[in-house]
Structure formats: structure tokens, C-alpha cells
Amino acid sequence: MSSDELSVLLSRDVRIVQDLRLWKQTDKFVKQARTGSEQPGRDRIVAEKGQQNGRRHKDLELRLRKLVGEARLFVRGPSWS
């Protein structure tokens, strides 16, 4: 039995992995910080971080869509007859 595979070769974007990690870490922080007791100063900072992270997410999505749109695709699987 053979398996089908799709490899996607993205163009080089030196910041994409770093930005994805930062987005995920900030998302986790914001979720955890919102579950604690209310503190007006901290809550304002957490809300701002959440808004920044939302913009980061939109930017990442656009960059990834562009990278995938320009990507080279390699397919391996059973031959078509």
C-alpha cells in the first residue's frame, strides 16, 4: 500500500517562524491573563496586547496566503492511469 504525499516548498521568509511563535505565545498569555481577578491597569495592558496580537494574526495570515500562493508543490502517490 502506498501513501499519497504533498510537499509544499515556501519561499524564504526569515521572520515567519519567529512571528508565528510570538503570536502563539502572546495568545496563550492573553488567555491566561484574562482568567485572573480584575486589575484595571493589567487588564488594559492585556487588552492592548490582545489587539496587537489580532493585527499580528491578520498580517501572518496574509503573508502565509501569499507564500502558499507562490509555493512550489510536489505530489507523490500512485500513478494515474
C-alpha positions in Angstrom: 0.0 0.0 0.0 1.4 3.4 -0.9 0.6 6.7 0.6 -0.1 10.0 -1.2 2.1 12.9 -0.2 2.1 16.6 -0.9 5.2 18.7 -0.2 4.9 22.4 -0.2 8.1 24.5 -0.7 7.5 28.0 0.5 9.7 31.0 -0.5 12.1 32.2 2.1 10.6 34.5 4.8 13.1 34.8 7.6 10.6 36.2 10.1 7.6 33.9 9.6 8.5 31.2 12.2 9.6 33.8 14.7 6.3 35.8 14.2 4.2 32.6 14.5 5.9 31.7 17.8 5.3 35.3 19.1 1.7 35.2 18.1 1.1 31.8 19.8 2.9 32.8 23.0 1.0 36.1 23.2 -2.3 34.3 22.5 -1.6 31.9 25.4 -0.6 34.8 27.7 -3.7 36.8 26.9 -6.0 33.8 27.5 -4.3 33.1 30.8 -4.2 36.7 32.0 -8.0 37.2 31.3 -8.9 34.4 33.7 -7.4 36.1 36.8 -9.0 38.6 39.1 -9.8 42.1 37.8 -6.9 44.6 37.9 -7.7 47.7 35.8 -4.1 48.6 34.8 -3.2 45.0 34.0 -6.5 44.4 32.2 -5.8 47.4 29.9 -2.4 46.2 29.1 -3.7 42.7 28.3 -6.4 44.1 26.1 -3.9 46.1 24.2 -1.7 43.0 23.8 -4.7 41.1 22.5 -5.4 43.8 19.9 -1.8 43.9 18.8 -1.9 40.1 18.5 -5.1 40.3 16.5 -3.3 42.6 14.0 -0.3 40.2 14.0 -2.6 37.3 13.2 -4.1 39.1 10.2 -0.6 40.0 9.0 0.6 36.5 9.4 -2.5 35.1 7.5 -1.9 37.5 4.6 1.8 36.6 4.4 1.1 32.9 4.6 -1.6 33.1 1.9 1.0 34.9 -0.3 3.7 32.3 0.4 1.4 29.4 -0.2 0.1 31.0 -3.4 3.6 31.3 -4.7 4.8 27.9 -3.3 6.1 25.0 -5.4 4.1 21.9 -4.9 5.4 18.3 -5.2 3.0 15.4 -5.3 4.0 11.8 -4.7 1.5 9.0 -4.9 0.1 6.3 -7.1 0.3 6.9 -10.8 -2.8 7.9 -12.7 -3.9 5.6 -15.4 
